[in-house]
Amino acid sequence: MNHIVERLYRDVLERRGSDPQHSRTAKLWAAGRAKMAQKVGEEAVEVAIDATRNRKDAVVAESADLLYHLVVLWAEMGIAPDEIWREMARREKAYGIAEKVPKEAA
């Protein structure tokens, strides 16, 4: 999966200066970080709602939207996917891959 996210990240960066009328990504760049963060929140809520309704296909589609918006936000903040993968590797080493970091350790 990493390679797809990294390709998406590169493409998002390339569209930074594109025409917002012809690119949804450029439109998000023009709207700024607050709009990007809002879209991440909206997509996360949609995933949760569809999950509670047992709508698997919708969860898949909304999860893809969530990842897209998350990558756009990372790009705007200068966070490369490798930084996320390193943090996940650190957490795996400390807590195991299938565990969430305790709040006090984050």
Wavefront OBJ file of the C-alpha trace (Angstrom):
o trace
v 0.000 0.000 0.000
v 2.866 2.379 0.722
v 3.716 2.771 -2.955
v 0.161 3.880 -3.817
v 0.140 6.441 -1.008
v 3.551 7.713 -2.072
v 2.399 8.066 -5.706
v -0.692 9.903 -4.511
v 1.487 12.189 -2.382
v 3.720 13.061 -5.355
v 0.700 13.728 -7.577
v -0.912 15.917 -4.907
v 2.271 18.001 -4.721
v 2.371 18.317 -8.521
v -1.177 19.678 -8.629
v -0.431 22.376 -6.065
v -0.175 25.066 -8.749
v -2.868 23.719 -11.069
v -6.093 25.478 -11.963
v -8.646 24.970 -9.152
v -11.434 24.905 -11.739
v -9.942 21.808 -13.359
v -8.513 19.956 -10.368
v -10.185 19.024 -7.103
v -6.742 18.759 -5.539
v -5.790 22.263 -6.693
v -9.106 23.497 -5.307
v -8.202 22.049 -1.901
v -4.741 23.646 -2.083
v -6.393 26.994 -2.804
v -8.874 26.554 0.054
v -6.117 26.005 2.603
v -5.354 23.823 5.580
v -8.584 24.434 7.484
v -10.660 23.157 4.546
v -8.340 20.185 4.112
v -8.686 19.299 7.786
v -12.456 19.707 7.580
v -12.580 17.262 4.658
v -10.528 14.709 6.643
v -13.046 14.983 9.472
v -16.038 14.686 7.155
v -14.674 11.598 5.437
v -13.813 9.959 8.773
v -17.374 10.526 9.979
v -18.758 9.078 6.743
v -16.634 5.950 7.214
v -17.933 5.581 10.774
v -21.569 6.078 9.781
v -21.367 3.601 6.920
v -19.657 1.081 9.198
v -22.460 1.303 11.750
v -24.924 0.718 8.908
v -22.923 -2.337 7.786
v -22.397 -0.829 4.323
v -19.113 -2.479 3.361
v -18.893 -1.044 -0.164
v -19.530 2.451 1.171
v -16.840 1.993 3.855
v -14.373 0.991 1.133
v -15.233 4.023 -1.008
v -15.243 6.468 1.894
v -11.966 5.030 3.220
v -10.337 5.775 -0.130
v -11.711 9.332 0.096
v -10.382 9.618 3.646
v -6.901 8.506 2.605
v -6.920 10.970 -0.300
v -7.852 13.893 1.937
v -5.369 12.820 4.592
v -2.570 12.738 2.022
v -3.563 16.213 0.776
v -3.350 17.482 4.359
v 0.030 15.810 4.904
v 1.345 17.416 1.715
v 0.157 20.867 2.752
v 1.836 20.454 6.135
v 5.085 19.142 4.631
v 4.628 15.694 6.152
v 6.020 12.997 3.856
v 4.491 9.508 3.935
v 7.864 8.147 5.121
v 7.391 10.097 8.360
v 4.126 8.272 8.976
v 5.674 4.882 8.141
v 8.572 5.565 10.541
v 6.143 6.419 13.334
v 4.175 3.256 12.645
v 7.383 1.204 12.736
v 8.354 2.845 16.036
v 4.965 2.000 17.502
v 5.128 -1.557 16.213
v 8.466 -2.037 17.919
v 7.232 -0.551 21.197
v 3.660 -1.867 21.376
v 3.063 -4.346 18.560
v 1.566 -3.666 15.169
v -2.024 -4.316 16.242
v -2.019 -2.057 19.276
v -2.745 1.627 19.599
v -0.246 3.737 21.514
v -1.531 4.522 25.012
v -2.543 8.192 25.356
v 0.167 8.924 27.934
v 2.872 7.459 25.645
v 1.856 9.307 22.476
l 1 2 3 4 5 6 7 8 9 10 11 12 13 14 15 16 17 18 19 20 21 22 23 24 25 26 27 28 29 30 31 32 33 34 35 36 37 38 39 40 41 42 43 44 45 46 47 48 49 50 51 52 53 54 55 56 57 58 59 60 61 62 63 64 65 66 67 68 69 70 71 72 73 74 75 76 77 78 79 80 81 82 83 84 85 86 87 88 89 90 91 92 93 94 95 96 97 98 99 100 101 102 103 104 105 106
